């Protein structure tokens, strides 16, 4: 009971240091998985677009966090490091699977999972996802985290290891590109 | 227009994480640990043991035939990895 209370009172960084000393997935690592489960899952689901891939990616993220637990050097917040690992894992999974296959899965999953959604809304949402496919992978991830999850530019800069102004510029350019593509498709 | 489009992204609900996520993470972590330990056994522990067993045997043979130990201490085991 005392051990559980200790784990709850520790900061993420303290737990990470403790997890690095553990030989297996002990109490500190289990507590970290518990703390970051929801956030990692949301990132994976947003970036991959369906539950099956998001589940695979979230598992992969936690395995990578475990295997690389000794590499966290506390130069940034542990949460930022976790989010960075989650984004990079999703991007590499997306690169590994063809765009065509990914799009077909997303469309099929959306139809299966949300049968009661209004057709117009559904079509528009698919439109946005389709338009985002025209973006560079990193830009797409930034736009999704910014607009779907409400991350600030400062958080994006820390996750993508860029300056805040570089993030703002990339998001702005991506938005312009989406705008242009949308005009082209509607005209 | 694009801002409205992009803001629709936040309207999409994210489902709850699957119940089996923790169990699968635990299983995959243990699988990775098992592979790591096997690799360490195969590529570090066994070669170390074989080299030092061979050194011991050579030392024994050398002592049997010549009646003396090697002067450079080469038949003694080094610091373990």
Interface residues (C-beta under 8 A of the other chain):
Chain A: X24 X25 X29 X33 X34 X37 X38 X41 X42 X45 X46 X51 X55 X58 X59 X62 X63 X66 X67 X113 X124 X125 X127 X128 X131 X143 X144 X147 X148 X149 X150 X175 X176 X178 X179 X182 X183
Chain B: X1 X2 X3 X5 X6 X7 X8 X9 X10 X11 X12 X14 X15 X17 X18 X21 X22 X24 X25 X26 X28 X29 X30 X32 X33 X36
